[in-house]
Amino acid sequence: MKYCMRAAAVLIPVALAASAFAPAPASARELSDQEVLDLLTVEQPRDRAIRRALAWLRAQQRDDGSVVVNQFATAKTSLAIMAHLAAGHTFDDPEHGAWLRKSLGYVLGTQDKTGYFGSRDNSRMYGHGITTLMLAEALGMLQDEDLEESVCAALRRAVSVTVNAARVPKGGHHKGGWRYQPTDGNSDLSLSGWQLMSLHAAQQVGITVPEEVVTNAVVYAKGLADTDGKVGYENRGQDNPSLRGLAMLCYAIGREEDDEMVTRIAQRIQRDPIDWRGPWFYYRAYYDSVGMSRARPEKWEEYSPRLEAALLGHQRDDGSWPSPPGDNEMSYGPVYVTSMAVLALTVDRHVLPAYQR
């Protein structure tokens, strides 16, 4: 447990350094003194959108600490917590700390005796991966030793579930990935991405993860990327815009950012950029941002204004986000889409360990 605590402490200064109004990284052009002063003192449109979205998410908290009363409560509460952590808020924050602790307490109470988070709210391995990722992010920001011990213990149990699910015998191109249930014998990239990110984040905060599990997951993801930059959901040759950024992130986690395939995927994203329309808009916004900012930061600098404009131009007055034309995600509710929007808008703050090198 002490090792876990020491590892978490390494990340605390990073989190505390990210204020609620942290500016995005400067471009290659040198900024004037006044521009620097404005970035540091004037609330930028993106920061205002994040602040309003987080206020809306906090207003959804129920007496038990969850943020929804319907399906996938553990997973959605975990996403809402992650959105706050990504913005740089910690559990000791005078304004947001109590909210974070209450919601974290709810999530911890939903883990079953095997370590699985996907059964109580029926979110399956999706919810388990999201919640495991959140716990790793939370561990990197905790200074309360008692709470840290509880989170570390829960994270270890959750990682064990993920690792055991990865070791279920799978044939062909399914090897190395994950599916809806821990015992499933097939895989898909969307679900596998959450598991790989959660294991990578756990490693970043001192949790031991068998290296072959991470390596096999990266190999699995690479097998779904085609030479023209297309990325498949279950099979190579499919073209899923919402998963392109995820594939880039998988390469980066495998320390293969310089692979030519990453360039081809980035080029495909730029040729077919995100717009306020179509299915899985928020899923794509999230993965475009985390994948490009980690694997091709120079391309992200060119691309991010378009993504930011698409989000900021459609935020509701109450701080939440609606469904764009042709989208299919609102069935998961406004807590889900609003949390995903915040996570997409906060990647430049480099707070969360899952996205750090």
Sine and cosine of phi, psi and omega as CSV:
sin_phi,cos_phi,sin_psi,cos_psi,sin_omega,cos_omega
0.00,0.00,-0.59,0.81,-0.01,-1.00
-0.89,0.45,-0.61,0.79,0.03,-1.00
-0.87,0.49,-0.66,0.75,0.04,-1.00
-0.87,0.50,-0.67,0.74,-0.03,-1.00
-0.92,0.40,-0.66,0.76,0.00,-1.00
-0.91,0.41,-0.65,0.76,-0.01,-1.00
-0.90,0.44,-0.66,0.75,0.00,-1.00
-0.90,0.44,-0.62,0.78,-0.06,-1.00
-0.89,0.46,-0.45,0.89,0.00,-1.00
-0.88,0.48,-0.55,0.84,-0.09,-1.00
-1.00,0.01,-0.21,0.98,-0.08,-1.00
-0.86,0.51,-0.70,0.71,0.01,-1.00
-0.87,0.49,-0.56,0.83,0.03,-1.00
-0.88,0.47,-0.71,0.70,-0.03,-1.00
-0.91,0.41,-0.70,0.71,-0.05,-1.00
-0.92,0.38,-0.45,0.89,-0.01,-1.00
-0.96,0.30,-0.32,0.95,-0.03,-1.00
-1.00,-0.02,0.98,-0.18,-0.01,-1.00
-0.97,0.23,0.12,-0.99,0.00,-1.00
-0.90,0.44,-0.36,0.93,-0.02,-1.00
-0.86,-0.51,0.62,0.78,-0.03,-1.00
-0.91,0.42,0.73,-0.68,0.00,-1.00
-0.97,0.25,0.39,-0.92,0.12,-0.99
-0.95,0.32,0.36,-0.93,0.02,-1.00
-0.84,0.54,0.60,-0.80,0.01,-1.00
-0.92,0.39,0.48,-0.88,0.04,-1.00
-0.97,0.22,-0.01,-1.00,-0.02,-1.00
-0.89,0.45,-0.46,0.89,0.02,-1.00
-0.95,0.32,0.70,-0.72,0.01,-1.00
-0.95,0.32,0.76,-0.64,-0.04,-1.00
-0.99,0.12,0.52,-0.85,0.07,-1.00
-0.97,0.26,0.25,-0.97,0.02,-1.00
-0.86,0.51,-0.65,0.76,-0.01,-1.00
-0.92,0.40,-0.62,0.78,0.03,-1.00
-0.91,0.42,-0.64,0.76,0.06,-1.00
-0.89,0.45,-0.70,0.71,0.01,-1.00
-0.88,0.48,-0.66,0.75,0.02,-1.00
-0.90,0.44,-0.66,0.75,0.01,-1.00
-0.89,0.46,-0.56,0.83,-0.07,-1.00
-1.00,0.10,-0.42,0.91,-0.15,-0.99
-0.89,-0.46,-0.38,0.92,-0.06,-1.00
-0.98,-0.22,0.78,-0.63,0.02,-1.00
-0.92,0.39,0.88,-0.47,-0.01,-1.00
-0.98,0.20,0.35,-0.94,-0.01,-1.00
-0.82,0.57,-0.66,0.75,0.01,-1.00
-0.89,0.45,-0.68,0.73,-0.01,-1.00
-0.91,0.41,-0.60,0.80,0.04,-1.00
-0.91,0.42,-0.65,0.76,0.02,-1.00
-0.90,0.45,-0.67,0.74,0.02,-1.00
-0.89,0.45,-0.72,0.69,-0.01,-1.00
-0.86,0.52,-0.71,0.70,-0.02,-1.00
-0.92,0.39,-0.63,0.78,0.01,-1.00
-0.91,0.42,-0.68,0.74,0.00,-1.00
-0.92,0.40,-0.61,0.79,0.05,-1.00
-0.88,0.47,-0.65,0.76,0.02,-1.00
-0.91,0.42,-0.69,0.73,0.01,-1.00
-0.87,0.48,-0.67,0.74,0.00,-1.00
-0.90,0.44,-0.54,0.84,-0.01,-1.00
-0.93,0.36,-0.24,0.97,-0.01,-1.00
-1.00,0.04,-0.11,0.99,-0.07,-1.00
-0.90,0.43,0.70,-0.71,0.04,-1.00
-0.99,-0.14,0.08,-1.00,-0.08,-1.00
-0.86,0.51,-0.51,0.86,-0.04,-1.00
-1.00,0.05,-0.04,1.00,0.01,-1.00
0.98,-0.19,-0.24,0.97,0.05,-1.00
-0.96,0.27,0.27,-0.96,-0.01,-1.00
-0.93,-0.37,0.00,1.00,0.06,-1.00
-0.61,-0.79,0.35,-0.93,0.02,-1.00
-0.96,-0.28,-0.20,0.98,-0.09,-1.00
-0.98,-0.21,-0.57,-0.82,-0.15,-0.99
-0.91,0.42,0.47,-0.88,0.14,-0.99
0.87,0.49,0.65,0.76,-0.09,-1.00
-0.89,0.46,-0.64,0.77,0.00,-1.00
-0.91,0.42,-0.73,0.68,-0.03,-1.00
-0.89,0.45,-0.69,0.73,-0.04,-1.00
-0.94,0.33,-0.60,0.80,0.07,-1.00
-0.90,0.43,-0.62,0.79,0.04,-1.00
-0.90,0.44,-0.65,0.76,0.05,-1.00
-0.89,0.45,-0.66,0.75,0.01,-1.00
-0.90,0.43,-0.63,0.78,0.08,-1.00
-0.89,0.45,-0.73,0.69,0.00,-1.00
-0.86,0.51,-0.60,0.80,0.02,-1.00
-0.87,0.49,-0.65,0.76,0.04,-1.00
-0.93,0.37,-0.68,0.73,0.01,-1.00
-0.90,0.44,-0.64,0.77,0.00,-1.00
-0.90,0.44,-0.49,0.87,0.03,-1.00
-0.99,0.17,-0.09,1.00,0.06,-1.00
0.99,-0.17,0.13,0.99,0.01,-1.00
-1.00,0.10,0.65,-0.76,-0.05,-1.00
-0.89,-0.45,0.13,-0.99,-0.03,-1.00
-0.96,0.30,-0.19,0.98,0.07,-1.00
-0.98,-0.21,0.08,1.00,0.01,-1.00
-0.88,0.47,0.83,-0.56,-0.02,-1.00
-0.85,0.53,-0.53,0.85,-0.07,-1.00
-1.00,0.02,-0.62,0.79,-0.14,-0.99
-0.90,-0.44,-0.16,0.99,-0.10,-0.99
-0.86,0.50,-0.68,0.73,-0.03,-1.00
-0.90,0.44,-0.65,0.76,0.04,-1.00
-0.88,0.47,-0.73,0.69,-0.02,-1.00
-0.88,0.47,-0.69,0.72,-0.02,-1.00
-0.90,0.43,-0.64,0.77,-0.01,-1.00
-0.92,0.40,-0.69,0.72,0.01,-1.00
-0.93,0.37,-0.63,0.78,0.05,-1.00
-0.89,0.46,-0.65,0.76,0.04,-1.00
-0.87,0.50,-0.64,0.77,0.04,-1.00
-0.88,0.48,-0.75,0.67,-0.04,-1.00
-0.87,0.49,-0.73,0.69,-0.01,-1.00
-0.85,0.52,-0.55,0.84,-0.01,-1.00
-0.96,0.27,-0.12,0.99,-0.02,-1.00
-0.99,-0.17,-0.03,1.00,0.02,-1.00
-0.96,0.27,0.75,-0.67,0.00,-1.00
-0.99,0.12,0.05,-1.00,-0.14,-0.99
-0.92,0.39,-0.32,0.95,0.03,-1.00
-1.00,0.09,-0.22,0.98,-0.07,-1.00
0.97,-0.24,-0.02,1.00,-0.09,-1.00
-0.99,0.11,0.68,-0.74,0.03,-1.00
-0.97,-0.26,-0.03,1.00,-0.14,-0.99
-0.99,-0.12,0.06,1.00,-0.10,-0.99
-1.00,-0.08,-0.71,0.70,-0.12,-0.99
-0.89,0.46,-0.63,0.77,-0.02,-1.00
-0.97,-0.22,0.12,0.99,0.02,-1.00
0.87,0.50,0.48,0.88,0.04,-1.00
-1.00,0.03,-0.05,1.00,0.09,-1.00
0.83,0.56,-0.51,-0.86,-0.05,-1.00
-0.94,0.33,-0.35,0.94,0.13,-0.99
-0.86,0.52,-0.82,0.57,-0.01,-1.00
-0.89,0.45,-0.60,0.80,0.01,-1.00
-0.89,0.45,-0.70,0.71,0.01,-1.00
-0.91,0.43,-0.69,0.73,0.01,-1.00
-0.89,0.46,-0.71,0.71,-0.05,-1.00
-0.94,0.33,-0.62,0.78,0.06,-1.00
-0.89,0.46,-0.66,0.75,0.07,-1.00
-0.87,0.49,-0.71,0.71,0.01,-1.00
-0.87,0.49,-0.67,0.74,-0.02,-1.00
-0.89,0.45,-0.62,0.78,0.05,-1.00
-0.91,0.41,-0.65,0.76,0.05,-1.00
-0.90,0.44,-0.68,0.73,-0.01,-1.00
-0.89,0.45,-0.66,0.75,-0.02,-1.00
-0.87,0.50,-0.52,0.85,0.01,-1.00
-0.96,0.29,-0.11,0.99,-0.07,-1.00
-0.83,-0.56,0.06,1.00,-0.07,-1.00
-1.00,0.04,0.61,-0.79,0.11,-0.99
-0.84,-0.54,-0.11,0.99,0.05,-1.00
-1.00,0.09,0.92,-0.39,-0.12,-0.99
-0.90,0.43,-0.61,0.79,0.00,-1.00
-0.91,0.41,-0.72,0.69,0.01,-1.00
-0.92,0.39,-0.62,0.79,0.03,-1.00
-0.87,0.49,-0.65,0.76,0.01,-1.00
-0.90,0.45,-0.66,0.75,0.01,-1.00
-0.91,0.41,-0.69,0.73,-0.01,-1.00
-0.92,0.39,-0.67,0.74,0.00,-1.00
-0.89,0.46,-0.68,0.73,0.02,-1.00
-0.90,0.43,-0.69,0.73,0.02,-1.00
-0.91,0.42,-0.62,0.78,0.00,-1.00
-0.92,0.40,-0.68,0.74,0.03,-1.00
-0.86,0.50,-0.69,0.73,0.01,-1.00
-0.91,0.42,-0.66,0.75,-0.01,-1.00
-0.91,0.41,-0.67,0.74,0.03,-1.00
-0.88,0.48,-0.61,0.79,0.03,-1.00
-0.87,0.49,-0.66,0.75,0.05,-1.00
-0.88,0.48,-0.71,0.70,-0.02,-1.00
-0.90,0.44,-0.69,0.72,0.01,-1.00
-0.90,0.44,-0.70,0.72,0.01,-1.00
-0.90,0.44,-0.60,0.80,0.03,-1.00
-0.91,0.40,-0.56,0.83,0.02,-1.00
-0.93,0.36,-0.39,0.92,-0.06,-1.00
-1.00,-0.05,0.04,1.00,0.11,-0.99
-0.90,0.43,0.77,-0.63,-0.02,-1.00
-0.84,0.55,0.77,-0.63,0.00,-1.00
-0.68,-0.74,0.59,-0.80,-0.05,-1.00
-0.99,-0.13,0.36,-0.93,0.13,-0.99
0.82,0.57,-0.69,-0.72,-0.10,-0.99
-0.98,0.21,-0.01,1.00,0.03,-1.00
-0.99,0.14,-0.26,0.97,-0.05,-1.00
-0.88,0.47,0.74,-0.67,0.05,-1.00
0.98,-0.18,-0.24,0.97,-0.05,-1.00
-0.96,-0.28,-0.16,-0.99,-0.03,-1.00
-0.73,-0.69,0.32,-0.95,0.05,-1.00
-0.72,-0.70,-0.30,-0.95,-0.17,-0.99
-0.90,0.44,-0.61,0.79,-0.02,-1.00
-0.91,-0.41,0.48,-0.88,-0.01,-1.00
-0.86,0.51,-0.40,0.92,-0.05,-1.00
-0.98,-0.17,0.05,1.00,-0.05,-1.00
-0.90,0.43,0.56,-0.83,-0.02,-1.00
-0.99,-0.16,0.19,0.98,0.09,-1.00
-0.79,-0.62,-0.02,-1.00,-0.13,-0.99
-0.55,-0.84,0.36,-0.93,0.23,-0.97
-0.60,-0.80,0.43,-0.90,-0.13,-0.99
-0.94,0.33,-0.60,0.80,-0.05,-1.00
-0.86,0.51,-0.78,0.62,-0.01,-1.00
-0.94,0.35,-0.61,0.79,-0.02,-1.00
-0.90,0.43,-0.51,0.86,0.00,-1.00
-0.86,0.50,-0.68,0.73,0.01,-1.00
-0.90,0.44,-0.61,0.79,-0.01,-1.00
-0.93,0.37,-0.70,0.72,-0.01,-1.00
-0.90,0.43,-0.68,0.73,0.04,-1.00
-0.88,0.48,-0.64,0.77,-0.03,-1.00
-0.92,0.39,-0.64,0.77,0.02,-1.00
-0.93,0.37,-0.64,0.77,0.05,-1.00
-0.89,0.46,-0.69,0.72,0.02,-1.00
-0.91,0.42,-0.63,0.78,0.03,-1.00
-0.88,0.47,-0.65,0.76,0.07,-1.00
-0.87,0.50,-0.63,0.78,-0.05,-1.00
-0.91,0.42,-0.40,0.91,-0.01,-1.00
-0.94,-0.33,0.34,0.94,0.18,-0.98
1.00,-0.10,0.14,0.99,0.05,-1.00
-1.00,0.05,0.74,-0.67,0.00,-1.00
-0.96,0.26,0.80,-0.60,0.05,-1.00
-0.80,-0.60,0.79,-0.61,0.03,-1.00
-0.82,0.57,0.81,-0.59,-0.11,-0.99
-0.89,0.45,-0.52,0.86,-0.03,-1.00
-0.92,0.39,-0.45,0.89,0.03,-1.00
-0.92,0.39,-0.71,0.71,0.04,-1.00
-0.91,0.41,-0.72,0.70,-0.01,-1.00
-0.86,0.50,-0.72,0.70,0.00,-1.00
-0.90,0.43,-0.59,0.81,0.02,-1.00
-0.92,0.40,-0.65,0.76,0.03,-1.00
-0.91,0.42,-0.68,0.73,0.04,-1.00
-0.87,0.49,-0.66,0.75,0.04,-1.00
-0.86,0.51,-0.74,0.67,-0.01,-1.00
-0.89,0.46,-0.67,0.74,0.01,-1.00
-0.88,0.48,-0.53,0.85,-0.01,-1.00
-0.93,0.36,-0.21,0.98,0.01,-1.00
-0.98,-0.17,0.02,1.00,0.04,-1.00
-0.99,-0.12,0.75,-0.66,-0.03,-1.00
-0.98,-0.18,0.27,-0.96,-0.10,-1.00
-0.91,0.41,-0.35,0.94,0.02,-1.00
-1.00,-0.07,0.18,0.98,0.04,-1.00
1.00,0.00,0.02,1.00,0.07,-1.00
-0.95,0.30,0.52,-0.86,0.02,-1.00
-0.77,-0.64,0.79,-0.62,-0.06,-1.00
-1.00,-0.05,0.40,-0.92,0.06,-1.00
-0.99,0.11,-0.78,0.63,0.06,-1.00
-0.87,-0.49,-0.46,0.89,-0.08,-1.00
-0.71,-0.70,0.56,-0.83,0.08,-1.00
-0.90,0.43,0.59,-0.81,-0.03,-1.00
0.98,-0.21,-0.37,0.93,0.12,-0.99
-0.95,0.31,0.39,-0.92,0.01,-1.00
-0.82,-0.57,0.97,-0.24,-0.01,-1.00
-0.88,-0.47,0.99,-0.14,-0.04,-1.00
-0.81,0.59,-0.55,0.83,-0.05,-1.00
-0.95,0.32,-0.21,0.98,-0.05,-1.00
-0.95,-0.32,-0.01,1.00,-0.03,-1.00
-0.90,0.44,-0.73,0.69,0.01,-1.00
-0.90,0.44,-0.57,0.82,0.04,-1.00
-0.88,0.47,-0.69,0.73,0.03,-1.00
-0.87,0.50,-0.66,0.75,0.05,-1.00
-0.87,0.49,-0.67,0.74,0.01,-1.00
-0.90,0.44,-0.62,0.78,0.02,-1.00
-0.89,0.46,-0.68,0.74,0.09,-1.00
-0.85,0.52,-0.68,0.73,-0.03,-1.00
-0.91,0.41,-0.66,0.75,0.04,-1.00
-0.88,0.48,-0.56,0.83,0.06,-1.00
-0.99,0.15,0.16,0.99,0.00,-1.00
0.86,0.52,0.63,0.78,0.00,-1.00
-0.83,-0.56,0.63,0.78,-0.01,-1.00
-0.87,0.50,-0.45,0.89,-0.07,-1.00
-1.00,0.09,0.00,1.00,0.02,-1.00
-0.88,0.48,0.65,-0.76,-0.01,-1.00
-0.86,0.51,-0.50,0.87,-0.01,-1.00
-0.90,0.45,-0.55,0.83,0.04,-1.00
-0.89,0.45,-0.66,0.75,0.05,-1.00
-0.89,0.46,-0.67,0.75,-0.02,-1.00
-0.92,0.40,-0.63,0.78,0.05,-1.00
-0.91,0.41,-0.68,0.73,0.03,-1.00
-0.87,0.49,-0.64,0.76,0.02,-1.00
-0.91,0.42,-0.60,0.80,0.03,-1.00
-0.92,0.39,-0.63,0.77,0.07,-1.00
-0.87,0.49,-0.67,0.74,-0.02,-1.00
-0.94,0.34,-0.55,0.84,0.04,-1.00
-0.96,0.28,-0.47,0.88,-0.02,-1.00
-0.80,-0.60,0.94,0.34,-0.14,-0.99
-0.96,0.29,0.31,-0.95,0.02,-1.00
-0.91,0.42,0.57,-0.82,0.05,-1.00
-0.59,-0.81,0.29,-0.96,-0.06,-1.00
-0.97,0.23,0.95,0.31,-0.03,-1.00
-0.12,-0.99,0.21,-0.98,0.20,-0.98
0.99,0.12,0.21,-0.98,-0.03,-1.00
-0.95,0.32,0.48,-0.87,0.07,-1.00
0.83,0.56,0.64,0.77,-0.01,-1.00
-0.87,0.49,-0.75,0.66,-0.08,-1.00
-0.95,0.32,-0.58,0.81,0.07,-1.00
-0.88,0.48,-0.67,0.74,0.02,-1.00
-0.93,0.38,-0.69,0.73,0.01,-1.00
-0.83,0.56,-0.69,0.73,0.00,-1.00
-0.89,0.45,-0.79,0.62,-0.09,-1.00
-0.97,0.25,-0.54,0.84,0.13,-0.99
-0.85,0.53,-0.68,0.74,-0.07,-1.00
-0.95,0.31,-0.75,0.67,-0.05,-1.00
-0.94,0.33,-0.59,0.80,-0.02,-1.00
-0.95,0.32,-0.75,0.66,-0.03,-1.00
-0.94,0.35,-0.65,0.76,-0.04,-1.00
-0.92,0.40,-0.50,0.87,0.00,-1.00
-1.00,0.08,-0.72,0.70,-0.14,-0.99
-1.00,-0.04,-0.51,0.86,-0.01,-1.00
-0.64,-0.77,0.94,0.35,-0.08,-1.00
-0.86,0.52,-0.52,0.85,0.01,-1.00
-0.93,0.36,-0.56,0.83,0.07,-1.00
-0.97,0.26,-0.56,0.83,0.03,-1.00
-0.89,0.45,-0.62,0.79,0.01,-1.00
-0.88,0.48,-0.57,0.82,0.03,-1.00
-0.97,0.23,-0.57,0.82,-0.15,-0.99
-1.00,0.04,-0.52,0.85,-0.16,-0.99
-0.86,0.51,-0.58,0.82,0.02,-1.00
-0.86,0.52,-0.58,0.82,0.01,-1.00
-0.93,0.38,-0.71,0.71,0.01,-1.00
-0.90,0.44,-0.69,0.72,0.00,-1.00
-0.88,0.47,-0.67,0.74,0.00,-1.00
-0.89,0.45,-0.63,0.77,0.00,-1.00
-0.89,0.45,-0.61,0.79,-0.01,-1.00
-0.98,0.19,-0.76,0.65,-0.09,-1.00
-0.92,0.40,-0.49,0.87,-0.04,-1.00
-0.96,0.27,-0.13,0.99,-0.09,-1.00
-0.77,-0.64,0.18,0.98,0.04,-1.00
-0.93,0.38,0.67,-0.75,0.02,-1.00
-0.95,0.30,0.29,-0.96,0.00,-1.00
-0.89,0.46,-0.49,0.87,-0.03,-1.00
-0.99,0.13,-0.06,1.00,0.04,-1.00
0.97,-0.23,-0.24,0.97,0.03,-1.00
-1.00,0.07,0.04,-1.00,0.04,-1.00
-0.86,-0.50,0.54,-0.84,0.05,-1.00
-1.00,-0.04,-0.09,-1.00,0.06,-1.00
-1.00,-0.06,0.77,-0.64,0.05,-1.00
-0.96,0.27,0.24,-0.97,0.01,-1.00
-0.84,0.54,0.77,-0.64,0.05,-1.00
0.99,0.17,0.09,1.00,-0.02,-1.00
-0.99,0.17,0.35,-0.94,-0.03,-1.00
-0.79,-0.61,0.27,0.96,-0.11,-0.99
-0.99,-0.11,-0.25,0.97,-0.08,-1.00
-0.92,0.39,-0.23,0.97,0.10,-1.00
-0.90,0.43,-0.34,0.94,0.07,-1.00
-1.00,0.04,-0.12,0.99,0.14,-0.99
1.00,-0.09,0.33,-0.94,-0.06,-1.00
-0.93,0.37,-0.43,0.90,0.06,-1.00
-0.90,0.44,-0.67,0.74,0.02,-1.00
-0.89,0.46,-0.81,0.59,-0.10,-1.00
-0.93,0.38,-0.58,0.81,0.00,-1.00
-0.93,0.37,-0.66,0.75,0.05,-1.00
-0.89,0.46,-0.69,0.73,0.00,-1.00
-0.91,0.42,-0.61,0.79,0.04,-1.00
-0.89,0.46,-0.69,0.72,0.02,-1.00
-0.89,0.45,-0.68,0.73,0.01,-1.00
-0.88,0.47,-0.58,0.82,0.05,-1.00
-0.94,0.35,-0.56,0.83,-0.06,-1.00
-0.99,0.13,-0.19,0.98,-0.12,-0.99
-0.95,-0.32,0.07,1.00,-0.10,-1.00
-0.89,0.46,-0.50,0.87,-0.03,-1.00
-0.93,0.36,-0.19,0.98,0.02,-1.00
-0.99,0.14,-0.24,0.97,0.11,-0.99
0.80,0.60,0.63,0.78,-0.04,-1.00
-1.00,0.05,-0.70,0.72,-0.17,-0.99
-0.98,0.20,0.74,-0.67,-0.06,-1.00
-0.90,0.44,-0.41,0.91,-0.02,-1.00
-0.90,0.44,-0.42,0.91,-0.07,-1.00
-0.96,-0.26,0.08,1.00,-0.01,-1.00
-1.00,-0.05,0.47,-0.88,0.06,-1.00
-0.97,0.25,0.00,0.00,0.00,0.00
